[in-house]
Amino acid sequence: MRSYFALALALVFATDVQAQDRLKVVTTFTVIADMAQNVAGDAADVVSVTRPGAEIHGYSPTPGDLRGAIDADLILWNGLNLELWFEQFLRNLGDIPAVTVSDGITPIPIAEGAYEGRANPHAWIGADAAMIYVDNIRDALSAADPANAATYAANAESYKAQISAVLDPLRARLADIPEDDRWLVTCEGAFSYLARDLDLRELYLWPMNADAVGTPQQVRRVIDTVREHDIPVVFCESTVNTDPARQIARETGAAYGGELYVDSLSEADGPVPTYLDLLRVTAETVVNGLTAAR
């Protein structure tokens, strides 16, 4: 009997030691956390500072967020002026290696507003840019944990193939829609990289959630453009007020195509619990809306 309990205690102890030996990676928001966990597999533990469904532009970190990140081995963040709150948070953490996962992308500049001329930070919503994110995550994990570099490399290649598989069929469906009808109208200008990937013209109410949102001037400008180009469908982002987009649909006769996901994953039982789900649901909603409106 004692030998059985001794073996059980040894297994528990070994499991605890193994867990303690795993790399701890902290990310700023859930999308990067899920991407990083897919690259890490079982070799590292990944957590997100912000929770599912959070609006990340103006997030206010809590003391609990700081306590949860203080023992991290590696920090991953988006950069490109997305996490406006993060630089102070990072300074409070002390000397922990931090990697900007958007490094190396070809940025799309914001066309207007307070951030005019700066890079649009929502690059992960485009699959082409997401490949660079995955490579940067792979390299960051490998540098922090060289013993598992081969695992990270294999997982990254598998994950990139899954990302490609999400958008490739949708690109083929869009090829049947006349070029003049390929418009992506949204609340926030957060979908520029997806629009570039899918060869869509983009129109939005406001450029960044950190700016003024849903003003009468913004609504009127989009209404006029929707009417001018006879745009058949409009969408909005899941984490903001959808009323302005619905007003545009009512006043122009366009269809309201539903909510798109970009900044945050949902809970496990929600519509977009993973990044692959977020990319698929968002792109399918756009393509289905454009197809139905023909």
Summary of the structure (lengths in Angstrom):
residues: 294
radius of gyration: 21.3
end to end distance: 73.1
largest distance: 81.9
contacts: 985
relative contact order: 0.13
helix: 51%
strand: 14%
